[in-house]
Amino acid sequence: MTIDLDSTLAQAEVLFLSFAQIVADIDMRKAEQDAAGLPYEIRRRRRSHGGSEGRMKTVTLPDISENLRELLNRDH
C-alpha cells in the first residue's frame, strides 16, 4: 500500500484551514454576543421529516480549548 504524499498534504491543509475558519467564526459570534449582552447560543433550523420549514433549535457555541488554539499559533 502506498500513500500519495502530495494529496495527503493537500487534504491536511484544507482540514487545517477549515478548522481555523470555524474557530474564527465561533470567536466572532461570541464577540458579537458579548457586545449585545446575549448568551453564547445560535439558532439552527431543524429539518422536518414532512418537508415543511421545520423548527428552530438553540445550540450553545462550543468552547475552544487552549490546546486547540495552540495549533493555530504554531509556525507551520
Helices and strands as residue ranges (DSSP letters): H 5-36, E 41-45, E 56-60, H 66-73
